[in-house]
Amino acid sequence: MYGTGGGLPEYRASLLASRGFAVLALAYYSYLDLPKDMRELDLEYFEEAVSFLRTHPQVKGPGIGVLAISKSGDLALSMASFLPGISATVSINGCNANTLFPLRYKGTVFPPLSFKTSRQFLTKSGIANIRDTLNNPTEGENRQSLIPIEQAQCRFLFVVAEDDQNWKSPFYAEEAAKRLREHGKDNCEVVVYPGAGHYLEPPYFPHCPSSLHLLVGLPVVWGGEPRSHGEAQVDLWGRIQAFFIKHLDGEHLQG
């Protein structure tokens, strides 16, 4: 799953499928008959996708994996925390709290983490930096947006770009790992890539230092130094495959 861009990006799913994985690329807004805007998300939609994949005859099971980046990272954590049948979750530069829009599940609504646009500023090149916009999810009323990942029965791989300028993903990953440890869990790995920016894509994708953010309505800085970012993408691709092979019992998958 991808972030706030909407639509149905399939290239990462296609690459994983070429390595022997059964993959479902999941859109959740601005695609076909899905809502054009994200005003509220319903976890039951994602539950239906999990059920579809788990019961597909080409899926070995019993559990499945979830791979997500940016906004969809917190959706992946919510899926792992509330939905059965998820064995491995990879969150790339995601948040440990529900962000941007309310998330509904079976009559309960989880509020989004609040933010202050006054902390947004323009760089010398006239591009917006929104890194400090979100409030701290561990403080005060913001805690109600935290995702109870200690409920999850899966393994987590938290991937962090140290120069992520979209938001404070290093802090969010640290807090997620800390929460798991406090609940006696030892089911996560945190991988940090110095010099990498927010949009970690498959290997050899060009580094994207900035682009239009559809929700902000302005070009924003994503961060990253080209060489370090590129090297991170190459390394991450192997890590993702190894993680899923190990925790999805995929001994028949290609390397």
N, C-alpha and C positions, 0 to 999 in steps of 0.2 A: 504494500500500500504506500501511496505517496501523500504529500501534504496538501496545502491549500490551493494548489493549482487546478484541482478538479480533473474531470475527464478520466481516461483509462490508459495510463502509461503501461505498456506491456513489455518493454525491452528487458528489464531485469528479470521478469518472470520467464521470458523466452530464453534468456541465457541459462537460467537455472534448469529449465526444461531440457535444454540441450545437453545437460550433464546428468540426466536420468531422473530428475525430480518430477513428480506430478504437481503442477502449480496452477493456482487460480489467481489471476490478477483481478483485484477487487476494487471497483469504483464505488464511491459513496456519495458523490454529488456531481452535478453538472455533466451528466452523461445519460443519453437517451431519456428514459422516463423518470430518472432520479431528479430530486429538487435542483433547481438552478443555483440556489444559494444555500449556505450552511447556516441555518438559524437554530436548529436543534437536531441532534443525532440520536438515533435509537439503537441501543446495543442488540436488540432482537434482530435487526437486519444483519448484523455481523454474525450473530448466533446461527442464523439460517445458512450463511455461507460456510461456517464451520461444519455444520451438519451435512451440507451437500458434499463437501470435500471428504469428510470422514466416511461417508457411505458410498463413495464412488468406487466402482469395481477395480479401477486402476491404482487405487491408493492402498498401500500396504497396511498402514495403521500400526497400532491402535490410535496413536496420537498424531497430530499434525504440527507443523511449524508456522510461525507468523514472522514476516519480515516487513519492517516499516521504517519510514524516515520522516523526520520533522513532526508536523502535527499528528500524523498517523502513528507516531511512536507512542503517544499517550493512549491512543485508541487500542494499540496492540497490548499495552499493559492492562487496560481495562478488560479486554477480551481474555487475557490469561488469568486475570483475577476472578472473573465471574463466570466464565464459560468452561464447561468440561471438555476434555479431549485435546487440549493443547499441551504439547510436550516440550516445545522449544520456541523461544521468542527472541528475536533480534530487534533491538531498537537503536536506530542510527540517529544521533543528535535529537533525541526526543526529550520530553519533559516527564517528570514523575507525578505531575498533577494534570487533571483534565483542563484543557486550554480552549480558549476562544469561544466555545459554544456549549450550552447545556447538553449533558448526556443523559438520556432516559433509559431505564431498564426496569421492566415489570412494575411500573407505578412509582418508582423512585427516580428523582431527578438530581443528578450530580452537577453542581454549579461549576462554571469555568473559573479558572484563576483570574483574579482581577488584575488590572493593569493601569498605568498612568502614561498617557501619550506625551505628557510634559517632559518625560525623560528621553524622548526621541530628539535627535539633533541631526543637522546636516553636516556632512564632512566637507573638506575644502573643495572637493570635486562636485559638490551639490547633491550628493547621493545620501539618502537617509540612513542613519544607524539606529536600529531599534533594539539593540541587544539588552538594554536595561529597562525595557518597557514593562515587562511582567513583574508583578510583585513577588516577594519571597513566599513560596508555598508552605514554608515551615513556620510562618509567623501568624499569630492571631486567627482571624476569621478565614484567612487563606487556607488554613489546614483542612477545611471542609472540601477542598478541591483535590486533596491528595488521594492517590489511588492506592487501595489496600493490597499492595502486591504480595504481602505475606500470605494471602489466601491462595495464591497461585500454586499449582502443582507441577510447574514446569521449570526448565532451566532458562536463565536469562543471559543474553550477551548484550551488554550496554556498550555501544560504540560512540566515542567522543572525539570530536575535532577540537583541538585546544584553541584554535583561532576562530571558532564559531562566532560570528557576529550577529546571527539571527536572535539568539537568546543564550542563556548561561547553561548550555548542555553539560559542561564538566561538573558544575555544581549539582545539577539534577541527577546525574548518574551517581555521584558520590552519596547523595542523600538516599537514593533508591537502594544502593548497596548497604548503606548504614541501617536503613529500616529493616531489610531482610536479616541482617546480623542480629539486630535487637530482638527479633522474633525467633532467634535460634536457627535461622536458615543459612545454608551454605550452598546456594543454588544459582550463583551469578558470577559472571566474569565482567570486568571492565577493561576495555582496550582504549587507550588514549593515543591520538595521532598529533604530535606537535606540528604546527605549521599548516594544518589542514583546515579547510573552511566548512561551512554548513552542508553544502550539497555534495556529499560523498556518493559518487555514482560508480557504475562498473568500470573496470580498467580501461584506460585510454580515452575515456570521455574527456573533452576539454574542460579545464578548470573554469568555473563560472564565478567570478568575484563579486558580481552584482547583477541584478535584473529587476524587472517590475514585480512587485509584491501585490497580488490581486486584492488582498484585503486592505492593505495600507493605501493602495492607490498611487504609490510612488516607487521609483527605483530604490532598492535597498542594498546595503552591503552584506554579502554573505561571508566574507573573510577568506583566508587561506593564501598561501604562497604557492605559485604554480608547481614547482618541482616537488615540494613536500606533499602537496595535495595529490599530485599524480601518483607518487610512491605509496601514499596511504590507500588510494583506490585499488592499486594492484595487490597490496597486502590484504586488504579487507575482503576482496573477492575470494581468496583462498580460505580465509578464516570463516566466512559465512558458510561455505560448502562443508568444511571440516566440522563445524559446529552442528549443522543439521545432520550430517552423516552419523556423527557420534550419538546424538540424542534422539534421532528418529529411527535408529537401528537400520540404517540404509547400507548394509554390506554389499548390496548388488548395484549400488550406484557407481557411475563412472567417477574418476578422479578429476 
